[in-house]
Amino acid sequence: SGFKKDKVSPVGAVGYMQLMPSSALEAGIKVSDKIGRKYYWGKIVKKNEKGEEETENYLNRSLFDSKKDERLVPEKNIEAGSRLLKKYKKRFLLDSLARVAYNEGPGKLAKRISAAFPQIVVGGKYGTFVDKELYKSLVENGTINFADLYNFADKQIADEQDVDKQKELQKYKEALDYALNVEVFYRRIAEIEAGRGETMKIAKAEDGEKEYGMD
């Protein structure tokens, strides 16, 4: 979103947390009644330098009144996005997978996981894990992990012949890349903070020696 509260993406994701209409409804906030992608865009006819008429697409921001669409209310947008991340973390158990579910959709991710790890059976309206305890145990013992899921996506892209399906897989891979980059970022921040903590302890000890004359 680039930290823009009224940011609307080309596919209709809105606000700080870039909530799609279906995600916003799942999180319990109101969206515009015009929730189809076609309603986000309008057309305007303009004349170019040669005086010829040209049609341009524009974003119909009039639909995004905060009274009609609570995704434009920063507090509600962030709360809704946070609720979804918490929900997906509870379901998929890993922070990285929660982020992928947020971008790719939980149902799609469940099916991706079932393809990569066929010992997990998924079904139901949203691709719910049938054997949740088995899934949990396989995550805990490392059988189901982000690295293998990532590598399996690479293999799927390489093996897929259908152009449309390959594009869909590429989009999924982008969601994986995003989750991986965020994971690496947070890990680096933790390392820096840990290192800074050690540095502060050393500095404090040195100050103590000088101040109190300790050996």
Backbone hydrogen bonds, N-H to C=O, Kabsch-Sander energy under -0.5 kcal/mol:
donor,donor_aa,acceptor,acceptor_aa,energy
4,K,1,S,-0.9
5,K,3,F,-0.6
7,K,4,K,-1.5
9,S,13,A,-2.8
12,G,9,S,-1.8
14,V,19,L,-2.0
15,G,7,K,-2.3
18,Q,15,G,-1.5
19,L,14,V,-2.4
24,A,20,M,-2.7
25,L,21,P,-2.4
26,E,22,S,-2.1
27,A,23,S,-1.9
28,G,24,A,-0.5
28,G,25,L,-0.9
29,I,24,A,-2.3
35,I,33,D,-1.2
39,Y,36,G,-1.6
40,Y,37,R,-1.7
41,W,37,R,-0.6
42,G,58,Y,-3.0
44,I,56,E,-2.6
46,K,44,I,-0.6
46,K,54,E,-3.3
48,N,52,E,-2.9
51,G,48,N,-2.1
54,E,46,K,-3.8
56,E,44,I,-2.9
56,E,54,E,-0.5
58,Y,42,G,-2.0
60,N,40,Y,-3.2
60,N,58,Y,-0.5
61,R,59,L,-1.7
63,L,60,N,-1.4
64,F,61,R,-1.6
65,D,63,L,-0.7
68,K,65,D,-1.0
69,D,65,D,-3.2
70,E,30,K,-1.6
71,R,30,K,-0.5
72,L,69,D,-1.7
73,V,70,E,-1.5
77,N,73,V,-2.7
78,I,74,P,-2.6
79,E,75,E,-2.4
80,A,76,K,-2.5
81,G,77,N,-2.4
82,S,78,I,-2.4
83,R,79,E,-2.4
84,L,80,A,-2.1
85,L,81,G,-2.2
86,K,82,S,-2.4
87,K,83,R,-2.3
88,Y,84,L,-2.8
89,K,85,L,-2.2
90,K,86,K,-2.0
91,R,87,K,-1.6
92,F,88,Y,-3.1
93,L,89,K,-2.2
98,A,94,L,-2.1
99,R,95,D,-1.9
100,V,96,S,-1.7
101,A,97,L,-2.7
102,Y,98,A,-1.8
103,N,99,R,-1.6
104,E,100,V,-3.7
105,G,100,V,-0.5
105,G,101,A,-1.9
109,L,105,G,-2.2
110,A,106,P,-2.4
111,K,107,G,-1.6
112,R,108,K,-2.1
113,I,109,L,-2.7
114,S,110,A,-2.0
115,A,111,K,-1.7
116,A,112,R,-2.2
117,F,113,I,-2.9
120,I,117,F,-2.2
121,V,119,Q,-0.5
123,G,128,T,-1.9
127,G,124,G,-1.4
128,T,123,G,-1.1
130,V,121,V,-2.1
131,D,121,V,-0.6
132,K,130,V,-1.0
135,Y,131,D,-2.1
136,K,132,K,-2.7
137,S,133,E,-2.4
138,L,134,L,-2.3
139,V,135,Y,-1.9
140,E,136,K,-2.5
141,N,137,S,-2.1
142,G,139,V,-1.0
143,T,138,L,-1.2
144,I,138,L,-2.1
145,N,143,T,-0.7
149,L,145,N,-1.7
150,Y,146,F,-2.6
151,N,147,A,-2.5
152,F,148,D,-2.2
153,A,149,L,-1.6
154,D,150,Y,-1.6
155,K,151,N,-1.9
156,Q,152,F,-2.4
157,I,153,A,-2.4
158,A,154,D,-2.1
159,D,155,K,-2.1
160,E,156,Q,-2.0
166,Q,162,D,-2.2
167,K,163,V,-2.1
168,E,164,D,-2.0
169,L,165,K,-2.3
170,Q,166,Q,-2.2
171,K,167,K,-2.1
172,Y,168,E,-1.9
173,K,169,L,-2.5
174,E,170,Q,-1.9
175,A,171,K,-1.6
176,L,172,Y,-1.9
177,D,173,K,-2.8
178,Y,174,E,-2.4
179,A,175,A,-2.2
180,L,176,L,-2.5
181,N,177,D,-2.7
182,V,178,Y,-2.4
183,E,179,A,-2.2
184,V,180,L,-2.6
185,F,181,N,-2.4
186,Y,182,V,-2.7
187,R,183,E,-2.2
188,R,184,V,-2.4
189,I,185,F,-2.4
190,A,186,Y,-2.3
191,E,187,R,-2.2
192,I,188,R,-2.6
193,E,189,I,-2.8
194,A,190,A,-2.6
195,G,191,E,-2.6
196,R,192,I,-2.8
197,G,193,E,-2.2
198,E,194,A,-2.0
199,T,195,G,-2.3
200,M,196,R,-2.6
201,K,197,G,-2.1
202,I,198,E,-2.3
203,A,199,T,-2.6
204,K,200,M,-2.6
205,A,201,K,-2.3
206,E,202,I,-2.4
207,D,203,A,-2.5
208,G,204,K,-2.3
209,E,205,A,-2.1
210,K,206,E,-2.0
211,E,207,D,-2.9
212,Y,208,G,-3.1
213,G,209,E,-1.3
214,M,209,E,-0.5
